[in-house]
């Protein structure tokens, strides 16, 4: 979606609202494609003291397999987006990832929002933020409760363990 911003550029304290959706079903994150539903974006571009600021909220539902416990999950996510839009960059090497260049006073929302979505995604896709994972010995999902494995003794204390075993 292309968003024309010529009126906002010329008028301080003005804004242009937008609503759009992105189809990111083919985008790979790790071993899968967890974005199976549209990514909805709602926000605005505001001219604040001559600076064009894009503020939006990205919402979708992830479908995937947890990187820690290997369980399938369906989890809604929401990411806030704040980016600066500019008509020219003085030094492209020093621009950060949240600064986007306009072409002919037009913002390519699909590119900007897709980039923002990717930058906000976690490097590990988890079923929940506090996922406990699997037991390294028996493989039990620790989110379902503790396993029956005994903690491994420190090998430096093995001699003491032998003494206790004899009594």
C-alpha positions as CSV (number, residue, x, y, z in Angstrom):
1,X,0.0,0.0,0.0
2,X,1.4,3.4,-1.0
3,X,0.5,6.3,1.2
4,X,0.7,9.8,-0.3
5,X,2.2,12.2,2.2
6,X,2.6,15.5,0.3
7,X,-0.1,17.3,2.3
8,X,1.3,16.1,5.6
9,X,4.9,17.2,4.6
10,X,3.6,20.7,3.9
11,X,1.3,21.1,6.9
12,X,2.9,21.0,10.4
13,X,0.8,19.1,13.1
14,X,-1.2,17.3,10.5
15,X,-1.7,13.6,10.3
16,X,-2.8,10.9,7.8
17,X,-4.4,7.8,9.4
18,X,-4.1,4.4,7.7
19,X,-5.3,0.8,8.1
20,X,-4.0,-2.1,6.1
21,X,-3.1,-5.8,6.2
22,X,-0.1,-7.7,5.2
23,X,0.1,-11.3,3.8
24,X,3.3,-12.7,5.3
25,X,2.3,-16.4,5.0
26,X,5.4,-17.3,2.9
27,X,7.9,-15.5,5.2
28,X,10.2,-18.0,7.0
29,X,11.2,-17.6,10.6
30,X,13.6,-20.3,11.7
31,X,12.3,-23.7,10.4
32,X,8.7,-22.6,9.7
33,X,6.2,-20.0,8.6
34,X,4.4,-19.1,11.8
35,X,2.4,-16.1,10.3
36,X,-0.6,-18.0,8.8
37,X,-3.1,-15.2,9.3
38,X,-3.0,-11.6,8.0
39,X,-1.0,-9.0,9.9
40,X,-3.3,-6.1,10.6
41,X,-1.8,-2.6,10.9
42,X,-3.5,0.5,12.1
43,X,-1.8,3.8,12.7
44,X,-1.0,7.3,11.4
45,X,1.8,9.4,10.0
46,X,2.1,12.7,11.8
47,X,4.1,15.8,11.0
48,X,5.6,16.8,14.3
49,X,7.9,19.9,14.1
50,X,8.8,19.0,10.5
51,X,9.6,15.4,11.3
52,X,7.3,12.7,9.9
53,X,6.6,10.1,12.5
54,X,4.8,6.8,11.7
55,X,3.1,5.2,14.7
56,X,1.2,2.0,14.3
57,X,0.2,-1.3,16.0
58,X,0.7,-4.6,14.2
59,X,-1.6,-7.5,15.3
60,X,-1.7,-11.1,14.2
61,X,-1.8,-14.7,15.5
62,X,1.3,-16.9,15.3
63,X,0.9,-20.7,14.6
64,X,4.1,-22.6,15.2
65,X,6.1,-25.1,17.1
66,X,7.9,-23.9,20.2
67,X,11.6,-23.8,19.9
68,X,12.0,-24.8,23.6
69,X,9.4,-27.5,24.3
70,X,8.5,-28.5,20.7
71,X,4.7,-28.1,21.4
72,X,2.4,-26.7,18.8
73,X,1.0,-23.3,19.8
74,X,-1.4,-20.6,18.6
75,X,-0.5,-17.2,20.2
76,X,-1.8,-13.7,19.4
77,X,0.9,-11.0,19.2
78,X,0.9,-7.3,19.0
79,X,3.9,-5.0,18.2
80,X,4.0,-1.2,18.5
81,X,5.8,0.5,15.6
82,X,7.5,3.9,15.6
83,X,9.5,5.0,12.6
84,X,10.8,8.2,11.1
85,X,10.0,8.9,7.5
86,X,12.3,11.3,5.5
87,X,12.5,12.7,2.0
88,X,16.3,12.5,2.0
89,X,19.1,10.9,4.0
90,X,22.3,12.9,4.5
91,X,24.4,9.8,5.3
92,X,22.8,6.5,4.5
93,X,25.5,4.6,6.4
94,X,24.5,6.3,9.7
95,X,20.7,5.9,9.3
96,X,19.2,3.4,11.8
97,X,16.7,0.6,10.9
98,X,13.8,2.7,12.0
99,X,14.3,5.5,9.4
100,X,12.7,5.1,6.0
101,X,13.2,7.1,2.9
102,X,10.1,8.4,1.0
103,X,10.0,8.2,-2.8
104,X,8.2,11.1,-4.4
105,X,6.5,12.0,-1.1
106,X,5.0,8.5,-0.9
107,X,5.6,5.9,1.8
108,X,5.6,2.2,0.9
109,X,3.6,0.9,3.9
110,X,4.0,-2.7,2.9
111,X,7.8,-2.4,3.0
112,X,7.9,-0.3,6.2
113,X,5.5,-2.5,8.1
114,X,7.1,-5.8,7.0
115,X,10.5,-4.5,8.1
116,X,9.0,-3.5,11.4
117,X,7.4,-6.8,11.9
118,X,10.6,-8.8,11.2
119,X,12.6,-6.5,13.5
120,X,10.1,-7.1,16.3
121,X,9.9,-10.9,16.0
122,X,11.8,-12.8,18.7
123,X,14.8,-14.9,17.6
124,X,13.3,-17.9,19.4
125,X,9.6,-18.6,18.8
126,X,8.1,-19.8,22.1
127,X,4.7,-21.0,23.1
128,X,4.7,-18.6,26.0
129,X,7.4,-16.2,27.3
130,X,8.1,-18.4,30.4
131,X,8.3,-21.8,28.6
132,X,10.3,-24.2,30.7
133,X,11.3,-26.5,27.8
134,X,12.1,-30.2,28.0
135,X,14.0,-32.3,30.5
136,X,17.4,-32.9,29.1
137,X,17.4,-36.6,30.3
138,X,13.9,-37.9,29.9
139,X,12.4,-35.4,27.4
140,X,9.3,-34.6,29.5
141,X,7.7,-31.2,28.8
142,X,8.4,-29.3,32.0
143,X,5.5,-27.0,31.4
144,X,3.3,-29.9,32.3
145,X,5.0,-30.3,35.7
146,X,8.4,-31.6,37.0
147,X,9.8,-34.9,35.8
148,X,10.9,-37.7,38.0
149,X,14.6,-37.5,37.1
150,X,17.0,-37.2,40.0
151,X,19.4,-34.3,39.8
152,X,22.8,-35.4,38.6
153,X,25.4,-35.4,41.4
154,X,28.5,-33.3,41.1
155,X,31.3,-35.8,40.0
156,X,33.7,-34.2,42.5
157,X,31.4,-35.4,45.3
158,X,31.0,-39.0,43.9
159,X,33.2,-40.4,46.6
160,X,30.9,-39.0,49.3
161,X,27.9,-40.5,47.6
162,X,29.6,-43.9,47.7
163,X,30.1,-43.6,51.5
164,X,26.4,-42.8,51.9
165,X,25.3,-45.6,49.7
166,X,27.2,-48.2,51.9
167,X,25.2,-47.2,55.1
